[in-house]
Amino acid sequence: MRDKLLPFIIGLLPILMVLGNSMLIPIIPRIEADLHLSSGWSGFILSSFTIPAALVIPFAGALSDRYGRKRIITISLWVMILGSVLCIFSREYVGLFMLGRGLQGVGAAGTTPLAMALIGDLYQEQERSKMLGSLEVFNGIGKVVAPITGATLAQLVLWNQSFWVFPLLSILILLGLRNTVESKKESHKMDKKAFFTLFMSKSRLLIPLYLIGGAGLFLLFGMLFYLSYHIENTFHIDGFFKGFSFIFPLGAMTMCSYWCGKRLKTDEELGWAYLKYGVVMMSIPLGLLNLLSALGFLMFFITLSFGGLGLMLPVINTFITGSVPEQQRGLIVSLYGAVRFGGVAMGPIAFGVWRVDPTQMYAIAFSFSIINVFLFIFLSLRTKGEFHPEIQ
C-alpha cells in the first residue's frame, strides 16, 4: 500500500507548484480590478511567486543534500501554508497579497525540484526514468486542471477564497510523506570542491539542458499569459470556458510527457531522439504563427508546440537526474529547477510587454525556439555518451 501511495504523494508536489501560477492565469484581470493594479503590473502577480521560488530553489536543494529531502520538503510546505493564508485575507491589500505570494514562492522552492531529487534517491534505472516521466505527467495534469480550477472557483467564491486550495493540498502531502518516506537522520556537510568539480565536468551536458528546459517553460507561460488576455479582450470569453481553452495545449504536453516517460527507460539513444523530435516539434509551429495567427491557428500551433515540450521535459529530467551521484543530486537538480522557474517567472513579464505588438511577439517566440535547436545541435555533437544512468 505504501509503495502504491508514494508515487501519488510525490506527484502532488509539482501540482502544488503549478497551481501557484497556472490557477491564477484566468483570474488575473479580476485580481487587478480588486487590488487596483494597472495592466502593466499584471505579470508581477505571477512573478511575485516565481521569482522568490527561483532564487530559493538552489538553497533548498543544497539543504536537502545535507539534512534530507523529507525535512526540507516539510518545512517548505508549512511556508506555503503561511503564504496562502496571507493571500486569503488580502482581498483589498496589495502589500499583504504580494507578501503572501512571495512566501508561497519560497515554499514552492521545496516542491518539484526536490521531488525529482527524491525520485533519484528512491528509484533506480528503468523505474527512475518511468517515475520522472510520471512526474512531468503530474506537472502537466496540474497545468491542465489549474486554469479550470481557478476560473471555476472564481465564479463560485471570491478570488481570494480560492487560495484555500493550497493549504488543503499541502496538508494532504504532509500526511502522505509522513506515512511513506523515512526521515533522513544523518547530516552531511556539502563538499563544495567536489560539487564544483562535478558540475564543471558535466557542464557541457548540464548547462544546455538547463537552458532548453528554461526557454521551453518561458515560452509556455508567456504564451498562456498572452492567450488569457487575447481570449478575454478579443472574444469576451471568461470563467469556465476561458479555463477550458487551456486544456488543448496543456493536455497535449501532458500526453506527450506520459508517452515519452513510459518508453524512455534508460535508453540514451532513444532519449536523444525524443529530445530532437521535441525541439523540432516545438519550433516549427511557433514559426508558422508569424504567417497564420487567427485564434484557430493560434490554438492549433500552440497545441503542437507544447506537445513538443512534453517530449523534451522527461528526457531532460532523466539526463540531469541520472548523470550525477546522490550526494550532489539535490543541488544539481535544484539549479535546473531554478532555471526552469526563472523561465516561468520571466515569461508573463516579457509577454506582457510584447503583447502590444503580436507580430513582434511571435517573431521573438520563434527566435527562442531556434536557440533551443542550436543548443540541441551542440549537445548532440559534443556530449553524447556523457549521460550515465548507472551513477548513484
C-alpha positions, 0 to 999 in steps of 0.5 A: 500500500505504501509503495502504491501511495508514494508515487501519488504523494510525490506527484502532488508536489509539482501540482502544488507548484503549478497551481501557484501560477497556472490557477491564477492565469484566468483570474488575473484581470479580476485580481487587478480590478480588486487590488487596483493594479494597472495592466502593466503590473499584471505579470508581477502577480505571477512573478511575485511567486516565481521569482522568490521560488527561483532564487530559493530553489538552489538553497533548498536543494543544497539543504536537502543534500545535507539534512534530507529531502523529507525535512526540507520538503516539510518545512517548505510546505508549512511556508506555503501554508503561511503564504496562502493564508496571507493571500486569503485575507488580502482581498483589498491589500496589495502589500499583504497579497504580494507578501503572501505570494512571495512566501508561497514562492519560497515554499514552492522552492521545496516542491518539484525540484526536490521531488525529482531529487527524491525520485533519484534517491528512491528509484533506480534505472528503468523505474527512475526514468518511468517515475520522472516521466510520471512526474512531468505527467503530474506537472502537466495534469496540474497545468491542465486542471489549474486554469479550470480550477481557478476560473471555476472557483472564481465564479463560485467564491471570491478570488481570494477564497480560492487560495484555500486550495493550497493549504488543503493540498499541502496538508494532504502531502504532509500526511502522505510523506509522513506515512511513506518516506523515512526521515533522513537522520544523518547530516552531511556537510556539502563538499563544495570542491567536489560539487564544483568539480562535478558540475564543471565536468558535466557542464557541457551536458548540464548547462544546455539542458538547463537552458532548453528546459528554461526557454521551453517553460518561458515560452509556455507561460508567456504564451498562456499569459498572452492567450488569457488576455487575447481570449478575454479582450478579443472574444469576451470569453471568461470563467469556465470556458476561458479555463477550458481553452487551456486544456488543448495545449496543456493536455497535449504536453501532458500526453506527450510527457506520459508517452515519452516517460513510459518508453524512455527507460534508460535508453540514451539513444532513444532519449536523444531522439525524443529530445530532437523530435521535441525541439523540432516539434516545438519550433516549427509551429511557433514559426508558422504563427508569424504567417497564420495567427487567427485564434484557430491557428493560434490554438492549433500551433500552440497545441503542437508546440507544447506537445513538443515540450512534453517530449523534451521535459522527461528526457531532460529530467532523466539526463540531469537526474541520472548523470550525477551521484546522490550526494550532489543530486539535490543541488544539481537538480535544484539549479535546473529547477531554478532555471526552469522557474526563472523561465516561468517567472520571466515569461508573463513579464516579457509577454506582457510587454510584447503583447502590444505588438503580436507580430513582434511577439511571435517573431521573438517566440520563434527566435527562442525556439531556434536557440533551443535547436542550436543548443540541441545541435551542440549537445548532440555533437559534443556530449553524447555518451556523457549521460550515465544512468548507472551513477548513484 
